[in-house]
Amino acid sequence: MIKDLVKKNRSYRRFYEDVAVERATLEELVELARLSASAANLQPLKYILSCDPGTNAKIFPCLAWAAYLKDWEGPAEGERPAAYIVVLGDTGITRNFGCDHGITCQSILLGAVEKGLGGCIIASVKRDQLRKALQIPEQYEILLVVALGKPKETVVIDTVGPDGSIKYWRDEHGVHHVPKRRLDEIILK
């Protein structure tokens, strides 16, 4: 059921780096993105796929991982993503990508969860550095990067506590906690 996939679809930031994600799997995930809704059906998004350790090593330093975890600089070697999908907007089609990239990334991640993988949508990207590293032509705006792999961490959903903090955190066992507002708090009457 879709609710189960959505609940399992958390932002995973630590992976079994040695568990490969095949290019065919990445292509299947981008096929889900291709079939997703697109404003005015313009379909302006393009994708760079990486499951090669050398290319992954170029992408990794271009990303920031978890703003709320101040003392954590991102996954250590051995816990880094096994694959990435770089989401680009083709400015030759339009300069307004609306929410297309959010829609497609959700489709990609739901497909990943169904395959026993996990991922994280990363918007905090050193775009100039990534453009140079991957030789991305100027025609393509770098929108997001999706990190993918077999999750090496447990992520749980908690209810926002009395202090109202929505900041995610890790407990002493390394479990990643994500506070979510209650349903009655987000539906206006």
N, C-alpha and C positions, 0 to 999 in steps of 0.2 A: 504494500500500500504506500502511496506517496507520502503520507505522514511519517511513516517509519524511515523512509529515505531522507526526508527533511530533517528529522531528529538526529540521524546519524551523520548528516552533512555539517560538520563543524569545521572551524578553521584550524586545521592541523598544521603544526609548525616543526614537528620532529618526525623523521621517517627512517625506515630501514633503507639506507642509501644503497645497499648492496642488492636489494630486490629490484630487479630491472623492470621498467615499464617499456613495453615494445612500441615501436613507431606505429604499428597497426592499431594498437589500443588508443594512441593519441589521435589517430585519424578517425577512429570510431567516435571519440568524444567530440571532435570538431564536426563530425557529421551531425551530431545532436545540436550543436550550435548553428549549423547551416539550416537546419529545419525549424529553428526557433523563430519567433516573431521578430520583425524588423520594421521600424517606423517607415511608413510609406513604401514598404517592401523594397527599400533601396539596397539592402544587403551590402553595406559599405565596409564590413569588417574583413580583415585578413589575419592570418595566423602564422606564426613561426613555431615549429615544433622542435623540441630538443629532448632527446633521451640519450645523448652521447655525453659521456663524462667530461670530455674536453670542452664542449660547448656549454654544458652545465656549469663548469668552473668559470666560464666567462660571464655567465648570467648572475650567479650567486652574489658576487660583491656589489652588484648594481641594485640590490634590494635591501629594504629595511623590514624588520620582522615583527616586532611587537611593541608598540609605543608604550603600553601600560606596564610592561615588564622592564623597568628601568635598568636593572642590573644584568640583563640578558641581551647579548649581542646577536642572537640568532643561533640556528642549529650548528652544533659542532660537526667536524668531519665525521662521517659515518652516520650522521643523523640528518643529512641534507637531502633535498628532494632528488628523486631519481629521474625526474622529467619536469619540463616546463612547457607551457603554451603561452607565447607572447601574443597579446591581443592588440591589433593595430587597426587604426581607422584610415581608410583610403581617402585622402583629401581630393583625389581626382573624381570621386563620386559625390562627396559632400564634406562640408566642414563642421556639420552638426551631427554628432553621433548619438545624441539623446541618451536613452537608457539601453540602447541595443547591447552594449558590452556587458552590462549587468545581467540582462536577460540571458545572453549566451553563456556567460560564466556560470550562472546557476544551473543551466542545462548541462554544462560540462561537469560540474561537481556532482550533480545528482547521478549522472552516468558513471562517474568515477566511484561513487559510493556503491552503486549497484554491482560494480566489478571488484569490490573489496579494497578499493583504494581510498585515499583521502587527499585533500588539497587545501590550499589557502589562496584566496584572491588577494593579490598585493597591488596596492595603488601607490605606495611609497616607493617610487622607482627613481633611480638616478638616470634620467632619460637620455641625457647627452652621452653619458658613459656607456649605456646599453646600446645606443645607436651606433657608436664607434665600434664597440666590441663585436656586434653582429652585422656591421655594415648595412644598417637599415637605411634605405633611401629616404630622403626628406619628404617625399610624397606621403609617407605613412606616419601618422601620429601614434606614438606609443601610448596606449590607453591603460592597460593592466597587464600583469603577469600572473598566471596561475601556476603555482607550484604543486607538483603531484608526486605521490608515492604511496607505499604501504605505511600507514600511520604507526609510529612508535610511541605514541602517547595516548592517554585516556583523556577525553574532553567530556565534561558533564555540564548539564544545564542546571542552574540554580535559580530560585526566585530572588529578585532584587530584595535585599534586606532592609531593615528599618532606617539605615543611614542613607538609602537611596542611591548608593554607588552602583554604577553599571560597569565599572572597570573589571576586566577579567584578571584572574590571578592564578597562581600555582600554589598548591599546598605542600607540606613537608614531604609528601610522597611523589611529587611531580605531577599530580593530577591537575589538569587545567580546568578551572571553573569559569563558566560564562553566565553572569547574572542576566536574567530576562525579566522584563516587566510582566505583571499579571495581565491576563486578557481583559479583565474589567477596568484596567488602567488605560488601555489603548483604544477601547471602543467608546466613542463619545455618545452620550445619551441625548 
